[in-house]
Amino acid sequence: MESANIFQPATEFLANLDADWAQLVATVGPCTFEPKPAREPYEALIRAVAYQQLHPKAGDAILARLLNIYNDVFPSPAQLLATHFDALRACGFSARKIETIHGIAEGALSGLVPARDAADAMTDDDLIARLVTLKGIGRWTVEMLLMFTLKRMDILPADDFGVVEGYKRLKQLEAAPNRKEMSEIAKAWSPYRTVASWYLWRVPK
C-alpha cells in the first residue's frame, strides 16, 4: 500500500522506541493515515467543529445534513453565512457551534483564516496562534487541521482524549498524563508525533 510506504520510516522509528511501541506497531500494522489535503483550511475547520465533543458517527451525520442543503457541495463562506440559523440547527449544530462556524466563515472572508497556499507557508505555532483567536476554536481544532489537511507530521494533540487514554493503556498507567506531561513524553517521538498519535488512537482496549 502506498501510504504504508510513505509512513514506513515513522513506523520503524516508533517501533524502535521500546518494547511497548514495538508491540503496538506489530498489532496495528502499517500506518494508513489518510489526510485530506485538497481541503481549504476554512472547510477543514468547519468539519472539525462538527466533530467537537461528539462521537464520529454523530459528526458524520451533522456534516451529511449540512452538505445536503447545498446539493452535496461544501458551502462557500458566503453561502454558509446566508443559511438560516434554523436550517443549521436542524443539521445538529448547537447554537454555540453555529456561532463558531459563522466566525470561521467571516474569518475566511476577512483573511484571518488563511487560504491553503498561505497556510502551507506558515509554521505550526503561527497557525495555532492565529486561529485560536476565533471564538470557539481551541488548540485541538487547529491541530486537527494541521494533521489532517496540512499533512504536518510532527503534531501531538496533547489534549486529545484518545491520544492520552491510548498512552495510558500502552504503558498500563493508573492515571493518564496531563497536557504538560504528555507534551514532555512525546518529545521522544519527534519528528513523527502525528504518526505516533495515529497509533495511540488505535491502542487495543
Buried (B, 14 or more C-beta within 10 A) or exposed (E): EEEEEBBEEBBEBBBEBEEBBEEBBEEBEBBEBEBEEEBBBBBBBBBBBBBBEBEEEEBEBBBEBBBEBEEEEBBBBEEBBEBEEEEBEEBBBBEEBBEBBBBBBBBBBEEBBBEBEEBBEBEBEEBBEBBBEBEBBEBBBBBBBBBBBBBBBBBBBBBBEEBBBBBBBBBEEEEBBEEEBBBEBBEEBEEBBBBBBBBBBBBEE
